[in-house]
Amino acid sequence: GGPPREAAVAARLVLAHFDFAALTGRFHDLRQPVLVLWGRDDPTIPYPIGERIAAELPCRRFVPLPAFHRPHQTIPDTVAAEMSRFLRAPAATPDPRLRARGPRFPLAGEPPRPPPSCLSMR
């Protein structure tokens, strides 16, 4: 096969050997704004993993999307709009739906409030 088959094989190998657990203990140290876009129907890296990763990031905006693994390909306008919104107003606020260790970026539609512990992008 051509490059698409090779890319699929490479992606499977990365996912088979990637140690997500090794990163989890370090996410809470990040103080820069982080936008996490995650497909609710992602069969490659399931949605609960995205929730767990987002819960560890103190300065995040977690946006669940009606998509699979590559929302930038399937719903590019939605992804672009969320990225633009994040870059215009990268502010954080607590989210009672996720157990975060500190302040974070709101889910889509929540009002932004910058926490003192997050670095500014401006």
C-alpha positions as CSV (number, residue, x, y, z in Angstrom):
1,G,0.0,0.0,0.0
2,G,0.8,3.7,-0.3
3,P,1.4,6.3,2.4
4,P,-2.2,6.1,3.9
5,R,-1.7,2.4,4.9
6,E,1.8,3.1,6.2
7,A,0.5,6.0,8.2
8,A,-2.2,3.8,9.7
9,V,0.3,1.1,10.6
10,A,2.6,3.8,12.2
11,A,-0.3,5.3,14.2
12,R,-1.3,1.8,15.5
13,L,2.4,1.2,16.6
14,V,2.6,4.6,18.3
15,L,-0.7,4.0,20.2
16,A,0.4,0.4,21.1
17,H,3.6,1.7,22.7
18,F,2.8,5.2,23.9
19,D,2.7,5.5,27.6
20,F,-0.1,7.9,28.5
21,A,0.3,7.1,32.2
22,A,3.8,8.4,32.2
23,L,2.5,11.9,31.1
24,T,-0.4,12.0,33.5
25,G,1.6,12.8,36.5
26,R,3.1,15.8,34.8
27,F,0.1,17.6,33.3
28,H,-0.7,19.4,36.6
29,D,2.6,21.3,36.3
30,L,1.6,23.1,33.0
31,R,0.5,26.7,33.7
32,Q,0.2,27.9,30.1
33,P,-3.3,27.9,28.5
34,V,-4.1,24.5,26.9
35,L,-7.0,23.9,24.5
36,V,-8.1,20.2,24.5
37,L,-10.5,19.3,21.7
38,W,-11.7,15.6,22.0
39,G,-14.1,13.6,19.9
40,R,-16.8,12.0,22.1
41,D,-16.9,8.9,19.7
42,D,-13.1,8.5,19.4
43,P,-12.4,4.8,18.9
44,T,-8.6,5.3,18.9
45,I,-8.1,7.2,22.1
46,P,-11.4,6.9,24.0
47,Y,-13.3,9.9,25.4
48,P,-12.7,8.9,29.1
49,I,-8.9,9.2,28.5
50,G,-9.5,12.7,27.1
51,E,-11.5,13.6,30.2
52,R,-8.8,12.2,32.5
53,I,-6.0,14.1,30.7
54,A,-8.1,17.4,30.8
55,A,-8.8,16.9,34.5
56,E,-5.1,17.0,35.1
57,L,-4.5,20.2,33.3
58,P,-5.1,23.2,35.6
59,C,-5.2,25.8,32.8
60,R,-7.4,24.2,30.2
61,R,-10.4,24.6,28.0
62,F,-11.8,21.2,27.4
63,V,-14.2,21.0,24.4
64,P,-16.0,17.7,23.8
65,L,-16.9,17.4,20.1
66,P,-19.4,15.4,18.2
67,A,-16.6,13.6,16.3
68,F,-14.3,10.6,16.1
69,H,-10.5,10.7,16.3
70,R,-9.7,13.5,13.8
71,P,-12.2,16.3,14.3
72,H,-10.0,18.7,12.4
73,Q,-10.7,16.6,9.3
74,T,-14.4,15.8,9.9
75,I,-15.6,19.1,11.4
76,P,-12.9,21.6,10.5
77,D,-15.1,24.7,10.8
78,T,-16.0,23.7,14.4
79,V,-12.4,23.1,15.3
80,A,-11.3,26.4,13.7
81,A,-14.0,28.3,15.6
82,E,-13.0,26.7,18.9
83,M,-9.3,27.5,18.2
84,S,-10.2,31.1,17.3
85,R,-12.3,31.5,20.4
86,F,-9.5,30.1,22.6
87,L,-6.9,32.4,21.1
88,R,-9.1,35.4,21.6
89,A,-10.0,34.7,25.2
90,P,-7.7,32.1,26.8
91,A,-9.2,32.4,30.3
92,A,-9.8,29.7,32.9
93,T,-12.7,28.9,35.3
94,P,-13.5,25.9,37.4
95,D,-15.7,23.2,36.0
96,P,-17.7,21.1,38.5
97,R,-18.1,18.3,36.0
98,L,-14.4,17.5,36.0
99,R,-12.3,16.9,39.1
100,A,-9.4,19.3,38.4
101,R,-6.5,20.0,40.6
102,G,-6.7,23.7,40.0
103,P,-8.3,26.4,37.8
104,R,-8.8,25.6,34.1
105,F,-10.3,26.7,30.9
106,P,-14.1,26.5,30.6
107,L,-16.1,24.1,28.5
108,A,-17.6,25.6,25.4
109,G,-20.1,28.3,26.4
110,E,-18.8,28.9,29.9
111,P,-17.8,32.5,30.8
112,P,-14.0,32.9,31.1
113,R,-12.3,34.0,34.4
114,P,-8.5,34.0,34.5
115,P,-7.0,32.3,37.5
116,P,-3.9,33.8,39.2
117,S,-1.9,30.5,38.7
118,C,-2.2,30.4,34.9
119,L,0.3,32.1,32.7
120,S,-1.1,34.7,30.3
121,M,-0.8,34.3,26.5
122,R,-0.8,38.0,26.0
